[in-house]
Amino acid sequence: MYKRQIIALAWANSSFYESYHYIWHEFKVGYTWGEVKLFGSLHHWINDGLMALFFFVIGLEIKREIMGGELSSIKKATLPIAAAIGGMVVPAVIYVVATIKYPEILNGWGVPMATDIAFALGLLALLGKRVHINLKIFLTALAIADDLGAILVIAVFYTESINYYELLSGAFFIGVLTIANFAGVRRTLFYGIVGFLGVWMAFLFSGVHATIAGILIALTIPAKTKISESEYYNKLTEYLSKFYKEKRTEDSLLTQKQAHLMSKIDKLNDQVQTPLQKLEHALHPFVVYFILPVFALSNAGVHVEGSVVEMILHPCLLYTSDAADE
């Protein structure tokens, strides 16, 4: 991912800057469906669409940690949450103190608050087994708590106008997903359709950053198994025993009874897995190898203009003409 950031910076500060700006900020894509018009730049869809999926996976991690990880009790959650609050408040205060004489950039106090989860965990991944597992768990919990706080800051302080009707619509669909969870609905396709067409679309039109929808949808995903581990073990042992005792055919094909037993084992495997963990496992490669690199490439292209010395001495460091326009 960091190679993409370097590429983006080099691209944005080369003679091909116009092409970088056009591709990510000027090129519009979308569709019209009746009165619903969804058009935006690639940069917009990456930040409000793909990153909503990224935060959906983060939301799954949050729920997993709450259910049985580093956030599962007040005692366990206190330290990473306190560290996350400190990691948000202190940088914001430093920013405000440094820019108090510059009202035009004072509103950027929220920028230094967020912890780069991918960067922090990426550094630990480079160190491999030399880093104690408890440190990885603590940093993951801290980064998750910090990121959730940063999302709330975006929602409360960086939303220009809010459409409360759309927010109520989103809340209604969140309620539908929550009721479905308690009713035992485990089809991930159901949560995907209702989550996308209901919650995400409502947040997209509400004025609140659509990535928050990803977190909220994730919290409604079922996190309990349909059968217990002991029940799974007993049934699996029974099926494997019957499979082994079945008379083998001369060719490589399974007998009809063996094929039937394999279907039962597949169903059993599905029942012992939680939809939450299945989704997290399935989406993780897509997030790591596609969403994060594309996000880095489209967002890291800071176009630096003017004197580098003046920028270094400026309280906000890289206060570019692009940032001023925004």
C-alpha positions as CSV (number, residue, x, y, z in Angstrom):
1,M,0.0,0.0,0.0
2,Y,2.8,2.4,0.8
3,K,4.2,2.0,-2.7
4,R,0.8,3.3,-3.9
5,Q,1.2,6.3,-1.6
6,I,4.7,7.1,-3.1
7,I,3.3,6.6,-6.6
8,A,0.4,9.0,-5.8
9,L,2.7,11.7,-4.4
10,A,5.0,11.4,-7.4
11,W,2.2,11.4,-9.9
12,A,0.4,14.4,-8.2
13,N,3.7,16.5,-8.2
14,S,4.8,15.6,-11.7
15,S,4.0,17.1,-15.1
16,F,1.1,14.6,-15.2
17,Y,-0.8,16.2,-12.3
18,E,-3.7,17.2,-14.5
19,S,-4.3,13.5,-15.4
20,Y,-4.2,12.6,-11.7
21,H,-6.7,15.3,-10.8
22,Y,-9.0,14.4,-13.7
23,I,-9.1,10.7,-13.1
24,W,-9.9,10.9,-9.4
25,H,-11.8,14.2,-9.1
26,E,-13.3,15.2,-12.4
27,F,-14.2,11.9,-14.0
28,K,-17.9,11.2,-13.0
29,V,-19.5,7.8,-12.8
30,G,-22.9,6.7,-11.5
31,Y,-26.5,5.9,-12.6
32,T,-30.0,7.3,-12.6
33,W,-33.0,5.3,-11.4
34,G,-36.2,7.3,-11.5
35,E,-35.7,10.3,-9.3
36,V,-32.7,8.7,-7.6
37,K,-29.5,10.2,-9.1
38,L,-26.2,8.8,-8.0
39,F,-23.3,10.5,-9.7
40,G,-19.9,11.3,-8.3
41,S,-16.1,11.3,-8.9
42,L,-14.1,8.1,-8.5
43,H,-12.6,9.8,-5.4
44,H,-16.1,10.2,-4.0
45,W,-17.1,6.6,-4.6
46,I,-13.9,5.3,-3.2
47,N,-14.3,7.3,0.0
48,D,-18.0,6.8,0.5
49,G,-18.4,3.4,-1.2
50,L,-15.3,1.2,-0.9
51,M,-14.3,2.7,2.4
52,A,-17.8,1.9,3.8
53,L,-17.0,-1.7,3.0
54,F,-13.6,-1.3,4.7
55,F,-15.3,0.1,7.8
56,F,-17.8,-2.7,7.6
57,V,-14.9,-5.1,8.1
58,I,-13.6,-2.9,10.9
59,G,-17.1,-3.0,12.5
60,L,-17.0,-6.9,12.3
61,E,-13.7,-6.7,14.1
62,I,-15.2,-4.4,16.7
63,K,-18.1,-6.7,17.4
64,R,-15.8,-9.8,17.5
65,E,-13.6,-8.0,20.1
66,I,-16.7,-7.0,22.1
67,M,-18.1,-10.6,22.0
68,G,-15.0,-12.4,23.1
69,G,-11.8,-10.3,22.7
70,E,-10.0,-7.3,24.1
71,L,-13.2,-5.3,24.4
72,S,-15.4,-8.0,26.0
73,S,-15.3,-6.5,29.5
74,I,-14.8,-3.1,31.1
75,K,-11.5,-4.3,32.6
76,K,-10.2,-5.4,29.2
77,A,-11.5,-2.4,27.3
78,T,-10.4,0.3,29.7
79,L,-6.8,0.6,28.7
80,P,-7.1,0.5,24.9
81,I,-10.1,2.9,25.0
82,A,-8.3,5.3,27.3
83,A,-5.2,5.1,25.0
84,A,-7.5,5.8,22.0
85,I,-9.1,8.8,23.7
86,G,-5.7,10.2,24.5
87,G,-4.5,9.5,21.0
88,M,-7.4,11.6,19.7
89,V,-7.6,14.4,22.2
90,V,-3.9,15.2,22.6
91,P,-3.1,15.6,18.8
92,A,-6.3,17.7,18.4
93,V,-5.2,20.0,21.2
94,I,-1.7,20.3,19.8
95,Y,-3.2,21.2,16.4
96,V,-5.5,23.9,17.9
97,V,-2.6,25.4,19.9
98,A,-0.4,25.5,16.9
99,T,-3.0,27.0,14.6
100,I,-4.9,29.3,17.0
101,K,-3.7,32.3,15.1
102,Y,-4.8,30.9,11.7
103,P,-8.7,30.7,11.7
104,E,-8.7,29.6,8.0
105,I,-7.1,26.2,9.0
106,L,-8.3,25.9,12.6
107,N,-11.2,23.7,11.5
108,G,-8.7,20.9,10.5
109,W,-8.3,19.8,14.2
110,G,-10.0,16.5,13.4
111,V,-7.3,15.5,10.8
112,P,-4.6,14.4,13.3
113,M,-7.0,12.4,15.5
114,A,-7.3,9.2,13.5
115,T,-4.9,6.3,13.9
116,D,-3.9,4.7,10.6
117,I,-4.9,1.1,11.4
118,A,-3.3,-0.3,8.2
119,F,0.0,1.5,8.9
120,A,0.2,0.5,12.5
121,L,-0.6,-3.1,12.0
122,G,1.5,-3.2,8.8
123,L,4.6,-2.2,10.9
124,L,3.9,-5.0,13.3
125,A,3.4,-7.4,10.5
126,L,6.9,-6.6,9.2
127,L,8.4,-7.5,12.6
128,G,6.6,-10.8,12.5
129,K,7.1,-13.1,15.5
130,R,9.5,-10.7,17.2
131,V,6.4,-8.8,18.4
132,H,4.5,-10.3,21.3
133,I,1.0,-11.4,20.4
134,N,-0.4,-9.3,23.4
135,L,1.1,-6.2,21.8
136,K,-0.7,-6.9,18.5
137,I,-4.0,-7.5,20.3
138,F,-3.6,-4.3,22.3
139,L,-2.7,-2.2,19.3
140,T,-5.6,-3.7,17.3
141,A,-8.1,-2.9,20.1
142,L,-6.7,0.6,20.4
143,A,-6.8,1.3,16.7
144,I,-10.4,0.0,16.5
145,A,-11.5,2.1,19.4
146,D,-9.7,5.1,18.0
147,D,-11.2,4.6,14.5
148,L,-14.7,4.4,16.0
149,G,-14.1,7.7,17.8
150,A,-12.8,9.3,14.6
151,I,-15.9,8.2,12.7
152,L,-18.1,9.8,15.4
153,V,-16.1,13.0,15.1
154,I,-16.7,13.1,11.3
155,A,-20.4,12.5,11.9
156,V,-20.8,15.2,14.6
157,F,-18.4,18.0,13.5
158,Y,-17.7,17.5,9.8
159,T,-21.2,17.1,8.4
160,E,-22.4,20.3,6.7
161,S,-26.1,19.5,6.5
162,I,-28.2,16.6,7.8
163,N,-31.3,15.1,6.2
164,Y,-33.1,13.7,9.2
165,Y,-35.7,11.9,7.1
166,E,-32.9,9.8,5.5
167,L,-31.4,9.2,8.9
168,L,-34.7,7.9,10.2
169,S,-34.9,5.7,7.1
170,G,-31.5,4.3,7.8
171,A,-32.4,3.8,11.5
172,F,-35.5,1.8,10.3
173,F,-33.4,-0.5,8.2
174,I,-30.9,-0.9,11.0
175,G,-33.9,-2.0,13.1
176,V,-34.9,-4.5,10.5
177,L,-31.4,-6.0,10.5
178,T,-31.4,-6.1,14.3
179,I,-34.8,-7.9,14.5
180,A,-33.6,-10.3,11.8
181,N,-30.5,-11.1,13.9
182,F,-32.7,-11.9,17.0
183,A,-35.1,-13.9,14.8
184,G,-32.2,-16.2,13.8
185,V,-31.8,-15.0,10.2
186,R,-28.3,-16.1,9.1
187,R,-28.3,-15.5,5.4
188,T,-25.5,-13.0,4.7
189,L,-27.1,-12.1,1.4
190,F,-30.2,-10.7,3.3
191,Y,-27.9,-8.5,5.4
192,G,-26.0,-7.4,2.3
193,I,-29.2,-6.4,0.4
194,V,-30.9,-4.6,3.2
195,G,-27.7,-3.1,4.4
196,F,-26.8,-1.7,0.9
197,L,-30.2,-0.6,-0.4
198,G,-31.5,0.5,3.0
199,V,-28.8,1.6,5.4
200,W,-25.9,2.7,3.1
201,M,-28.2,4.5,0.6
202,A,-30.0,6.3,3.4
203,F,-26.7,7.5,4.9
204,L,-25.4,8.5,1.5
205,F,-28.3,10.9,1.0
206,S,-28.5,12.0,4.7
207,G,-25.3,14.1,4.7
208,V,-23.6,11.9,7.3
209,H,-20.5,10.2,6.1
210,A,-21.6,6.9,4.5
211,T,-18.7,4.9,6.1
212,I,-20.7,5.1,9.4
213,A,-23.3,2.9,7.8
214,G,-20.6,0.2,7.4
215,I,-19.9,0.2,11.1
216,L,-23.7,0.1,12.0
217,I,-24.5,-2.7,9.6
218,A,-21.6,-4.8,10.9
219,L,-22.9,-4.6,14.4
220,T,-26.2,-6.3,13.3
221,I,-24.5,-9.3,11.8
222,P,-25.1,-12.5,13.8
223,A,-22.1,-13.5,15.9
224,K,-23.4,-16.8,17.4
225,T,-23.1,-20.3,16.1
226,K,-26.2,-22.3,15.3
227,I,-24.8,-25.4,17.1
228,S,-22.4,-25.8,20.0
229,E,-18.8,-27.0,19.6
230,S,-19.5,-30.3,21.4
231,E,-22.5,-31.0,19.2
232,Y,-20.4,-30.2,16.1
233,Y,-17.7,-32.6,17.2
234,N,-20.1,-35.4,18.0
235,K,-22.0,-35.2,14.7
236,L,-18.8,-34.7,12.6
237,T,-17.2,-37.8,14.3
238,E,-20.4,-39.7,13.5
239,Y,-20.5,-38.6,9.8
240,L,-16.8,-39.3,9.3
241,S,-17.1,-42.8,10.8
242,K,-20.0,-43.6,8.5
243,F,-18.0,-42.1,5.5
244,Y,-15.0,-44.3,6.3
245,K,-17.0,-47.5,6.7
246,E,-18.9,-47.0,3.4
247,K,-17.7,-49.5,0.8
248,R,-15.4,-47.8,-1.7
249,T,-16.0,-47.8,-5.4
250,E,-13.4,-48.9,-7.9
251,D,-13.2,-45.4,-9.5
252,S,-12.5,-42.0,-7.9
253,L,-16.2,-41.2,-7.5
254,L,-17.9,-41.1,-4.2
255,T,-20.8,-43.4,-3.5
256,Q,-24.3,-41.9,-3.2
257,K,-24.2,-42.3,0.6
258,Q,-20.7,-40.7,0.8
259,A,-21.9,-37.7,-1.3
260,H,-24.9,-37.4,1.0
261,L,-22.7,-37.5,4.1
262,M,-20.4,-34.8,2.6
263,S,-23.5,-32.6,2.1
264,K,-24.3,-33.1,5.8
265,I,-20.8,-32.2,6.8
266,D,-20.9,-29.0,4.7
267,K,-24.2,-28.1,6.4
268,L,-22.6,-28.9,9.7
269,N,-19.6,-26.7,9.0
270,D,-21.9,-23.8,8.1
271,Q,-23.9,-24.2,11.3
272,V,-20.7,-24.1,13.5
273,Q,-19.4,-20.9,11.9
274,T,-20.8,-17.5,12.7
275,P,-21.9,-15.3,9.8
276,L,-19.7,-12.5,11.3
277,Q,-16.5,-14.5,11.1
278,K,-17.4,-15.9,7.7
279,L,-17.9,-12.4,6.3
280,E,-14.7,-11.1,8.0
281,H,-12.7,-14.0,6.6
282,A,-14.1,-13.6,3.1
283,L,-13.8,-9.8,2.8
284,H,-10.4,-9.4,4.4
285,P,-8.3,-10.2,1.3
286,F,-10.4,-7.8,-0.8
287,V,-10.0,-5.0,1.7
288,V,-6.2,-5.5,2.1
289,Y,-5.3,-6.2,-1.6
290,F,-7.8,-3.9,-3.4
291,I,-9.6,-1.3,-1.3
292,L,-6.7,0.0,0.8
293,P,-4.3,0.3,-2.2
294,V,-6.9,2.1,-4.3
295,F,-7.7,4.4,-1.4
296,A,-4.0,5.2,-0.9
297,L,-3.5,5.9,-4.6
298,S,-6.6,8.2,-4.9
299,N,-6.0,10.1,-1.6
300,A,-2.3,10.3,-1.1
301,G,-1.7,12.6,-4.1
302,V,-1.1,15.8,-2.3
303,H,-0.2,18.5,-4.8
304,V,2.6,20.7,-3.3
305,E,2.8,24.2,-4.5
306,G,4.9,27.2,-3.4
307,S,8.0,27.3,-1.3
308,V,8.9,24.1,0.6
309,V,10.6,26.2,3.3
310,E,7.4,28.2,4.0
311,M,5.4,25.0,4.2
312,I,7.8,23.5,6.7
313,L,7.5,26.7,8.9
314,H,3.7,26.8,8.5
315,P,1.7,25.5,11.4
316,C,-0.2,23.1,9.2
317,L,2.9,22.0,7.2
318,L,1.3,21.0,3.9
319,Y,-1.5,23.5,3.5
320,T,-1.8,23.2,-0.2
321,S,-3.9,25.2,-2.7
322,D,-6.1,22.1,-3.0
323,A,-6.8,22.1,0.7
324,A,-7.6,25.8,0.6
325,D,-10.1,25.2,-2.1
326,E,-11.8,22.5,-0.1
